[in-house]
Amino acid sequence: MTNKRKLAQPEEVVYDSRINNVKMEIELQYREHETDIQEIARRVTQDYAARGNRNQEIKSIQIYLKPTDFTAYYVINESFEGKVPLF
């Protein structure tokens, strides 16, 4: 009998983009590519969790978009740095 350990899936983060109670949708288009900001935020939190962190610990996220590099660079909790593909 094999003892298989089930890995926990990272918890899903739900984004509600609102400013002054107005729902916002922001889309980034560059050349023939496009993505929305919520998708980029989802990728950031998935990358953070994949590196062994817990999404419940997130207090702040700063995302820097660099379309010429097709990359979104991020900083979580003012100390953890990473990057994800934009498209």
Biopython code that builds the backbone (N, CA, C, O; Angstrom):
import numpy as np
from Bio.PDB.StructureBuilder import StructureBuilder

atoms = [
    (1, "MET", "N", (0.842, -1.178, 0.000)),
    (1, "MET", "CA", (0.000, 0.000, 0.000)),
    (1, "MET", "C", (0.890, 1.245, 0.000)),
    (1, "MET", "O", (1.796, 1.359, 0.826)),
    (2, "THR", "N", (0.641, 2.162, -0.908)),
    (2, "THR", "CA", (1.451, 3.362, -1.037)),
    (2, "THR", "C", (0.782, 4.511, -0.300)),
    (2, "THR", "O", (-0.427, 4.715, -0.406)),
    (3, "ASN", "N", (1.566, 5.240, 0.432)),
    (3, "ASN", "CA", (1.048, 6.397, 1.153)),
    (3, "ASN", "C", (1.261, 7.628, 0.279)),
    (3, "ASN", "O", (2.366, 8.169, 0.228)),
    (4, "LYS", "N", (0.223, 8.066, -0.399)),
    (4, "LYS", "CA", (0.307, 9.239, -1.267)),
    (4, "LYS", "C", (-0.235, 10.446, -0.522)),
    (4, "LYS", "O", (-1.339, 10.428, 0.022)),
    (5, "ARG", "N", (0.566, 11.481, -0.516)),
    (5, "ARG", "CA", (0.156, 12.710, 0.136)),
    (5, "ARG", "C", (-0.501, 13.620, -0.880)),
    (5, "ARG", "O", (0.078, 13.898, -1.930)),
    (6, "LYS", "N", (-1.684, 14.082, -0.586)),
    (6, "LYS", "CA", (-2.399, 14.973, -1.499)),
    (6, "LYS", "C", (-1.948, 16.409, -1.239)),
    (6, "LYS", "O", (-2.017, 16.900, -0.112)),
    (7, "LEU", "N", (-1.488, 17.071, -2.293)),
    (7, "LEU", "CA", (-1.062, 18.460, -2.163)),
    (7, "LEU", "C", (-2.275, 19.371, -2.147)),
    (7, "LEU", "O", (-3.202, 19.197, -2.939)),
    (8, "ALA", "N", (-2.268, 20.329, -1.257)),
    (8, "ALA", "CA", (-3.375, 21.288, -1.177)),
    (8, "ALA", "C", (-3.301, 22.244, -2.352)),
    (8, "ALA", "O", (-2.225, 22.717, -2.718)),
    (9, "GLN", "N", (-4.434, 22.517, -2.928)),
    (9, "GLN", "CA", (-4.517, 23.492, -4.013)),
    (9, "GLN", "C", (-4.507, 24.896, -3.414)),
    (9, "GLN", "O", (-5.111, 25.114, -2.364)),
    (10, "PRO", "N", (-3.831, 25.857, -4.059)),
    (10, "PRO", "CA", (-3.866, 27.222, -3.537)),
    (10, "PRO", "C", (-5.302, 27.737, -3.560)),
    (10, "PRO", "O", (-6.067, 27.457, -4.483)),
    (11, "GLU", "N", (-5.645, 28.490, -2.531)),
    (11, "GLU", "CA", (-7.000, 29.019, -2.480)),
    (11, "GLU", "C", (-7.219, 30.027, -3.601)),
    (11, "GLU", "O", (-6.307, 30.758, -3.988)),
    (12, "GLU", "N", (-8.418, 30.049, -4.102)),
    (12, "GLU", "CA", (-8.783, 30.954, -5.201)),
    (12, "GLU", "C", (-8.962, 32.361, -4.645)),
    (12, "GLU", "O", (-9.614, 32.545, -3.617)),
    (13, "VAL", "N", (-8.395, 33.336, -5.309)),
    (13, "VAL", "CA", (-8.550, 34.724, -4.920)),
    (13, "VAL", "C", (-9.552, 35.356, -5.872)),
    (13, "VAL", "O", (-9.396, 35.260, -7.089)),
    (14, "VAL", "N", (-10.566, 35.992, -5.337)),
    (14, "VAL", "CA", (-11.600, 36.629, -6.150)),
    (14, "VAL", "C", (-11.342, 38.125, -6.154)),
    (14, "VAL", "O", (-11.134, 38.732, -5.104)),
    (15, "TYR", "N", (-11.358, 38.706, -7.327)),
    (15, "TYR", "CA", (-11.084, 40.127, -7.474)),
    (15, "TYR", "C", (-12.363, 40.880, -7.795)),
    (15, "TYR", "O", (-13.146, 40.468, -8.651)),
    (16, "ASP", "N", (-12.560, 41.969, -7.108)),
    (16, "ASP", "CA", (-13.680, 42.851, -7.378)),
    (16, "ASP", "C", (-13.082, 44.231, -7.589)),
    (16, "ASP", "O", (-12.808, 44.952, -6.630)),
    (17, "SER", "N", (-12.882, 44.591, -8.841)),
    (17, "SER", "CA", (-12.239, 45.857, -9.167)),
    (17, "SER", "C", (-13.251, 46.986, -9.057)),
    (17, "SER", "O", (-14.021, 47.235, -9.985)),
    (18, "ARG", "N", (-13.242, 47.655, -7.935)),
    (18, "ARG", "CA", (-14.148, 48.776, -7.718)),
    (18, "ARG", "C", (-13.363, 49.962, -7.180)),
    (18, "ARG", "O", (-12.480, 49.821, -6.333)),
    (19, "ILE", "N", (-13.708, 51.124, -7.693)),
    (19, "ILE", "CA", (-13.175, 52.384, -7.182)),
    (19, "ILE", "C", (-14.381, 53.270, -6.925)),
    (19, "ILE", "O", (-15.183, 53.522, -7.825)),
    (20, "ASN", "N", (-14.504, 53.738, -5.699)),
    (20, "ASN", "CA", (-15.668, 54.540, -5.296)),
    (20, "ASN", "C", (-16.967, 53.837, -5.654)),
    (20, "ASN", "O", (-17.923, 54.462, -6.111)),
    (21, "ASN", "N", (-16.984, 52.531, -5.439)),
    (21, "ASN", "CA", (-18.145, 51.674, -5.666)),
    (21, "ASN", "C", (-18.557, 51.586, -7.138)),
    (21, "ASN", "O", (-19.689, 51.210, -7.442)),
    (22, "VAL", "N", (-17.653, 51.928, -8.044)),
    (22, "VAL", "CA", (-17.902, 51.799, -9.484)),
    (22, "VAL", "C", (-17.063, 50.633, -9.979)),
    (22, "VAL", "O", (-15.844, 50.627, -9.813)),
    (23, "LYS", "N", (-17.710, 49.646, -10.587)),
    (23, "LYS", "CA", (-16.994, 48.473, -11.090)),
    (23, "LYS", "C", (-16.122, 48.887, -12.277)),
    (23, "LYS", "O", (-16.583, 49.550, -13.206)),
    (24, "MET", "N", (-14.851, 48.479, -12.221)),
    (24, "MET", "CA", (-13.888, 48.852, -13.252)),
    (24, "MET", "C", (-13.437, 47.607, -14.006)),
    (24, "MET", "O", (-13.221, 46.555, -13.404)),
    (25, "GLU", "N", (-13.298, 47.726, -15.299)),
    (25, "GLU", "CA", (-12.664, 46.700, -16.118)),
    (25, "GLU", "C", (-11.572, 47.387, -16.915)),
    (25, "GLU", "O", (-11.832, 48.328, -17.665)),
    (26, "ILE", "N", (-10.353, 46.912, -16.748)),
    (26, "ILE", "CA", (-9.206, 47.513, -17.429)),
    (26, "ILE", "C", (-8.543, 46.438, -18.267)),
    (26, "ILE", "O", (-8.208, 45.363, -17.770)),
    (27, "GLU", "N", (-8.359, 46.738, -19.541)),
    (27, "GLU", "CA", (-7.756, 45.779, -20.457)),
    (27, "GLU", "C", (-6.474, 46.371, -21.025)),
    (27, "GLU", "O", (-6.412, 47.551, -21.370)),
    (28, "LEU", "N", (-5.461, 45.531, -21.112)),
    (28, "LEU", "CA", (-4.179, 45.921, -21.684)),
    (28, "LEU", "C", (-4.064, 45.303, -23.069)),
    (28, "LEU", "O", (-4.205, 44.091, -23.232)),
    (29, "GLN", "N", (-3.810, 46.137, -24.054)),
    (29, "GLN", "CA", (-3.586, 45.663, -25.422)),
    (29, "GLN", "C", (-2.197, 46.118, -25.861)),
    (29, "GLN", "O", (-1.814, 47.274, -25.682)),
    (30, "TYR", "N", (-1.455, 45.172, -26.444)),
    (30, "TYR", "CA", (-0.125, 45.483, -26.947)),
    (30, "TYR", "C", (0.120, 44.613, -28.166)),
    (30, "TYR", "O", (0.104, 43.384, -28.086)),
    (31, "ARG", "N", (0.344, 45.260, -29.281)),
    (31, "ARG", "CA", (0.487, 44.562, -30.563)),
    (31, "ARG", "C", (-0.718, 43.659, -30.784)),
    (31, "ARG", "O", (-1.851, 44.137, -30.733)),
    (32, "GLU", "N", (-0.508, 42.366, -31.028)),
    (32, "GLU", "CA", (-1.650, 41.474, -31.279)),
    (32, "GLU", "C", (-2.134, 40.778, -30.012)),
    (32, "GLU", "O", (-2.963, 39.872, -30.091)),
    (33, "HIS", "N", (-1.633, 41.183, -28.844)),
    (33, "HIS", "CA", (-1.975, 40.538, -27.575)),
    (33, "HIS", "C", (-2.925, 41.403, -26.761)),
    (33, "HIS", "O", (-2.952, 42.626, -26.901)),
    (34, "GLU", "N", (-3.704, 40.742, -25.909)),
    (34, "GLU", "CA", (-4.523, 41.483, -24.962)),
    (34, "GLU", "C", (-4.798, 40.616, -23.739)),
    (34, "GLU", "O", (-4.838, 39.388, -23.818)),
    (35, "THR", "N", (-4.984, 41.284, -22.614)),
    (35, "THR", "CA", (-5.322, 40.624, -21.354)),
    (35, "THR", "C", (-6.010, 41.658, -20.484)),
    (35, "THR", "O", (-5.914, 42.858, -20.745)),
    (36, "ASP", "N", (-6.700, 41.203, -19.458)),
    (36, "ASP", "CA", (-7.295, 42.176, -18.544)),
    (36, "ASP", "C", (-6.530, 42.159, -17.221)),
    (36, "ASP", "O", (-5.805, 41.213, -16.912)),
    (37, "ILE", "N", (-6.709, 43.209, -16.466)),
    (37, "ILE", "CA", (-5.953, 43.394, -15.237)),
    (37, "ILE", "C", (-6.288, 42.314, -14.213)),
    (37, "ILE", "O", (-5.409, 41.892, -13.462)),
    (38, "GLN", "N", (-7.528, 41.863, -14.167)),
    (38, "GLN", "CA", (-7.894, 40.807, -13.234)),
    (38, "GLN", "C", (-7.153, 39.514, -13.547)),
    (38, "GLN", "O", (-6.769, 38.787, -12.631)),
    (39, "GLU", "N", (-6.950, 39.220, -14.815)),
    (39, "GLU", "CA", (-6.205, 38.017, -15.204)),
    (39, "GLU", "C", (-4.743, 38.123, -14.759)),
    (39, "GLU", "O", (-4.160, 37.139, -14.305)),
    (40, "ILE", "N", (-4.162, 39.296, -14.886)),
    (40, "ILE", "CA", (-2.782, 39.497, -14.446)),
    (40, "ILE", "C", (-2.696, 39.323, -12.926)),
    (40, "ILE", "O", (-1.774, 38.678, -12.427)),
    (41, "ALA", "N", (-3.645, 39.891, -12.200)),
    (41, "ALA", "CA", (-3.666, 39.749, -10.736)),
    (41, "ALA", "C", (-3.828, 38.283, -10.344)),
    (41, "ALA", "O", (-3.223, 37.837, -9.369)),
    (42, "ARG", "N", (-4.627, 37.534, -11.082)),
    (42, "ARG", "CA", (-4.802, 36.107, -10.807)),
    (42, "ARG", "C", (-3.483, 35.366, -11.000)),
    (42, "ARG", "O", (-3.108, 34.526, -10.182)),
    (43, "ARG", "N", (-2.781, 35.684, -12.089)),
    (43, "ARG", "CA", (-1.487, 35.039, -12.347)),
    (43, "ARG", "C", (-0.473, 35.349, -11.245)),
    (43, "ARG", "O", (0.297, 34.484, -10.827)),
    (44, "VAL", "N", (-0.491, 36.602, -10.785)),
    (44, "VAL", "CA", (0.433, 37.010, -9.719)),
    (44, "VAL", "C", (0.186, 36.200, -8.454)),
    (44, "VAL", "O", (1.131, 35.672, -7.868)),
    (45, "THR", "N", (-1.063, 36.094, -8.026)),
    (45, "THR", "CA", (-1.342, 35.363, -6.789)),
    (45, "THR", "C", (-1.109, 33.864, -6.954)),
    (45, "THR", "O", (-0.727, 33.189, -5.998)),
    (46, "GLN", "N", (-1.335, 33.339, -8.152)),
    (46, "GLN", "CA", (-1.034, 31.921, -8.392)),
    (46, "GLN", "C", (0.471, 31.682, -8.319)),
    (46, "GLN", "O", (0.911, 30.682, -7.752)),
    (47, "ASP", "N", (1.258, 32.584, -8.884)),
    (47, "ASP", "CA", (2.709, 32.458, -8.840)),
    (47, "ASP", "C", (3.206, 32.553, -7.395)),
    (47, "ASP", "O", (4.080, 31.789, -6.984)),
    (48, "TYR", "N", (2.659, 33.471, -6.648)),
    (48, "TYR", "CA", (3.024, 33.644, -5.233)),
    (48, "TYR", "C", (2.739, 32.361, -4.454)),
    (48, "TYR", "O", (3.580, 31.904, -3.681)),
    (49, "ALA", "N", (1.561, 31.783, -4.656)),
    (49, "ALA", "CA", (1.195, 30.541, -3.966)),
    (49, "ALA", "C", (2.063, 29.371, -4.426)),
    (49, "ALA", "O", (2.441, 28.520, -3.621)),
    (50, "ALA", "N", (2.377, 29.331, -5.715)),
    (50, "ALA", "CA", (3.198, 28.243, -6.256)),
    (50, "ALA", "C", (4.610, 28.259, -5.677)),
    (50, "ALA", "O", (5.307, 27.245, -5.702)),
    (51, "ARG", "N", (5.023, 29.390, -5.165)),
    (51, "ARG", "CA", (6.355, 29.509, -4.554)),
    (51, "ARG", "C", (6.320, 29.233, -3.051)),
    (51, "ARG", "O", (7.255, 29.567, -2.323)),
    (52, "GLY", "N", (5.212, 28.611, -2.597)),
    (52, "GLY", "CA", (5.140, 28.168, -1.208)),
    (52, "GLY", "C", (4.547, 29.163, -0.236)),
    (52, "GLY", "O", (4.650, 28.975, 0.976)),
    (53, "ASN", "N", (3.928, 30.216, -0.739)),
    (53, "ASN", "CA", (3.337, 31.227, 0.129)),
    (53, "ASN", "C", (1.826, 31.024, 0.234)),
    (53, "ASN", "O", (1.225, 30.318, -0.576)),
    (54, "ARG", "N", (1.236, 31.640, 1.221)),
    (54, "ARG", "CA", (-0.214, 31.535, 1.408)),
    (54, "ARG", "C", (-0.875, 32.850, 1.003)),
    (54, "ARG", "O", (-0.472, 33.921, 1.458)),
    (55, "ASN", "N", (-1.890, 32.762, 0.148)),
    (55, "ASN", "CA", (-2.572, 33.966, -0.320)),
    (55, "ASN", "C", (-3.252, 34.731, 0.811)),
    (55, "ASN", "O", (-3.458, 35.939, 0.694)),
    (56, "GLN", "N", (-3.606, 34.048, 1.911)),
    (56, "GLN", "CA", (-4.241, 34.740, 3.038)),
    (56, "GLN", "C", (-3.283, 35.735, 3.697)),
    (56, "GLN", "O", (-3.723, 36.638, 4.409)),
    (57, "GLU", "N", (-1.985, 35.576, 3.467)),
    (57, "GLU", "CA", (-0.987, 36.459, 4.071)),
    (57, "GLU", "C", (-0.780, 37.746, 3.278)),
    (57, "GLU", "O", (-0.053, 38.632, 3.726)),
    (58, "ILE", "N", (-1.401, 37.861, 2.122)),
    (58, "ILE", "CA", (-1.207, 39.044, 1.269)),
    (58, "ILE", "C", (-1.901, 40.252, 1.893)),
    (58, "ILE", "O", (-3.100, 40.236, 2.171)),
    (59, "LYS", "N", (-1.107, 41.295, 2.101)),
    (59, "LYS", "CA", (-1.632, 42.573, 2.611)),
    (59, "LYS", "C", (-1.614, 43.643, 1.521)),
    (59, "LYS", "O", (-2.477, 44.520, 1.481)),
    (60, "SER", "N", (-0.618, 43.558, 0.638)),
    (60, "SER", "CA", (-0.527, 44.533, -0.451)),
    (60, "SER", "C", (0.131, 43.891, -1.665)),
    (60, "SER", "O", (0.982, 43.010, -1.545)),
    (61, "ILE", "N", (-0.287, 44.358, -2.834)),
    (61, "ILE", "CA", (0.297, 43.898, -4.100)),
    (61, "ILE", "C", (0.577, 45.124, -4.968)),
    (61, "ILE", "O", (-0.289, 45.978, -5.155)),
    (62, "GLN", "N", (1.782, 45.194, -5.486)),
    (62, "GLN", "CA", (2.143, 46.222, -6.458)),
    (62, "GLN", "C", (2.540, 45.483, -7.734)),
    (62, "GLN", "O", (3.379, 44.583, -7.711)),
    (63, "ILE", "N", (1.923, 45.878, -8.843)),
    (63, "ILE", "CA", (2.198, 45.223, -10.120)),
    (63, "ILE", "C", (2.694, 46.275, -11.104)),
    (63, "ILE", "O", (2.097, 47.341, -11.253)),
    (64, "TYR", "N", (3.788, 45.957, -11.766)),
    (64, "TYR", "CA", (4.388, 46.851, -12.752)),
    (64, "TYR", "C", (4.330, 46.155, -14.103)),
    (64, "TYR", "O", (4.907, 45.081, -14.275)),
    (65, "LEU", "N", (3.645, 46.753, -15.054)),
    (65, "LEU", "CA", (3.466, 46.144, -16.374)),
    (65, "LEU", "C", (4.539, 46.658, -17.322)),
    (65, "LEU", "O", (4.771, 47.863, -17.425)),
    (66, "LYS", "N", (5.187, 45.732, -18.010)),
    (66, "LYS", "CA", (6.197, 46.103, -19.006)),
    (66, "LYS", "C", (5.881, 45.347, -20.300)),
    (66, "LYS", "O", (6.443, 44.282, -20.556)),
    (67, "PRO", "N", (4.975, 45.905, -21.112)),
    (67, "PRO", "CA", (4.550, 45.219, -22.337)),
    (67, "PRO", "C", (5.698, 44.904, -23.292)),
    (67, "PRO", "O", (5.654, 43.889, -23.986)),
    (68, "THR", "N", (6.721, 45.752, -23.342)),
    (68, "THR", "CA", (7.825, 45.484, -24.266)),
    (68, "THR", "C", (8.573, 44.209, -23.911)),
    (68, "THR", "O", (9.193, 43.593, -24.778)),
    (69, "ASP", "N", (8.522, 43.802, -22.628)),
    (69, "ASP", "CA", (9.131, 42.547, -22.179)),
    (69, "ASP", "C", (8.105, 41.434, -22.027)),
    (69, "ASP", "O", (8.452, 40.308, -21.668)),
    (70, "PHE", "N", (6.827, 41.751, -22.302)),
    (70, "PHE", "CA", (5.722, 40.791, -22.121)),
    (70, "PHE", "C", (5.706, 40.248, -20.688)),
    (70, "PHE", "O", (5.434, 39.068, -20.467)),
    (71, "THR", "N", (6.001, 41.120, -19.720)),
    (71, "THR", "CA", (6.146, 40.683, -18.335)),
    (71, "THR", "C", (5.441, 41.631, -17.380)),
    (71, "THR", "O", (5.426, 42.845, -17.584)),
    (72, "ALA", "N", (4.855, 41.057, -16.329)),
    (72, "ALA", "CA", (4.335, 41.818, -15.198)),
    (72, "ALA", "C", (5.220, 41.496, -14.000)),
    (72, "ALA", "O", (5.302, 40.344, -13.575)),
    (73, "TYR", "N", (5.874, 42.504, -13.463)),
    (73, "TYR", "CA", (6.705, 42.344, -12.277)),
    (73, "TYR", "C", (5.849, 42.710, -11.070)),
    (73, "TYR", "O", (5.018, 43.615, -11.145)),
    (74, "TYR", "N", (6.052, 42.008, -9.961)),
    (74, "TYR", "CA", (5.219, 42.308, -8.799)),
    (74, "TYR", "C", (6.009, 42.285, -7.496)),
    (74, "TYR", "O", (7.068, 41.666, -7.387)),
    (75, "VAL", "N", (5.448, 42.989, -6.514)),
    (75, "VAL", "CA", (5.971, 42.989, -5.153)),
    (75, "VAL", "C", (4.774, 42.750, -4.241)),
    (75, "VAL", "O", (3.772, 43.461, -4.320)),
    (76, "ILE", "N", (4.883, 41.753, -3.379)),
    (76, "ILE", "CA", (3.811, 41.444, -2.431)),
    (76, "ILE", "C", (4.325, 41.721, -1.024)),
    (76, "ILE", "O", (5.434, 41.332, -0.657)),
    (77, "ASN", "N", (3.489, 42.404, -0.248)),
    (77, "ASN", "CA", (3.806, 42.766, 1.139)),
    (77, "ASN", "C", (5.130, 43.523, 1.246)),
    (77, "ASN", "O", (5.863, 43.387, 2.225)),
    (78, "GLU", "N", (5.413, 44.309, 0.235)),
    (78, "GLU", "CA", (6.595, 45.178, 0.187)),
    (78, "GLU", "C", (7.923, 44.435, 0.323)),
    (78, "GLU", "O", (8.949, 45.056, 0.600)),
    (79, "SER", "N", (7.916, 43.092, 0.128)),
    (79, "SER", "CA", (9.186, 42.380, 0.259)),
    (79, "SER", "C", (9.361, 41.225, -0.723)),
    (79, "SER", "O", (10.486, 40.955, -1.142)),
    (80, "PHE", "N", (8.286, 40.535, -1.103)),
    (80, "PHE", "CA", (8.404, 39.373, -1.979)),
    (80, "PHE", "C", (8.286, 39.837, -3.426)),
    (80, "PHE", "O", (7.284, 40.444, -3.804)),
    (81, "GLU", "N", (9.308, 39.555, -4.240)),
    (81, "GLU", "CA", (9.320, 39.981, -5.639)),
    (81, "GLU", "C", (9.185, 38.796, -6.566)),
    (81, "GLU", "O", (9.662, 37.701, -6.267)),
    (82, "GLY", "N", (8.530, 39.019, -7.696)),
    (82, "GLY", "CA", (8.392, 37.982, -8.697)),
    (82, "GLY", "C", (7.970, 38.575, -10.031)),
    (82, "GLY", "O", (7.839, 39.790, -10.179)),
    (83, "LYS", "N", (7.761, 37.697, -10.988)),
    (83, "LYS", "CA", (7.303, 38.153, -12.298)),
    (83, "LYS", "C", (6.484, 37.053, -12.934)),
    (83, "LYS", "O", (6.685, 35.869, -12.661)),
    (84, "VAL", "N", (5.547, 37.461, -13.794)),
    (84, "VAL", "CA", (4.681, 36.532, -14.531)),
    (84, "VAL", "C", (4.545, 37.057, -15.957)),
    (84, "VAL", "O", (4.738, 38.247, -16.207)),
    (85, "PRO", "N", (4.210, 36.160, -16.896)),
    (85, "PRO", "CA", (3.986, 36.626, -18.265)),
    (85, "PRO", "C", (2.724, 37.478, -18.354)),
    (85, "PRO", "O", (1.725, 37.196, -17.692)),
    (86, "LEU", "N", (2.779, 38.510, -19.170)),
    (86, "LEU", "CA", (1.598, 39.356, -19.354)),
    (86, "LEU", "C", (0.508, 38.664, -20.159)),
    (86, "LEU", "O", (-0.678, 38.804, -19.861)),
    (87, "PHE", "N", (0.910, 37.927, -21.168)),
    (87, "PHE", "CA", (-0.081, 37.357, -22.087)),
    (87, "PHE", "C", (0.016, 35.842, -22.123)),
    (87, "PHE", "O", (-0.742, 35.192, -22.844)),
]
sb = StructureBuilder()
sb.init_structure("model")
sb.init_model(0)
sb.init_chain("A")
sb.init_seg("    ")
for serial, (resi, resn, name, xyz) in enumerate(atoms, 1):
    if name == "N":
        sb.init_residue(resn, " ", resi, " ")
    sb.init_atom(name, np.array(xyz, "f"), 0.0, 1.0, " ", f" {name:<3s}", serial, name[0])
structure = sb.get_structure()
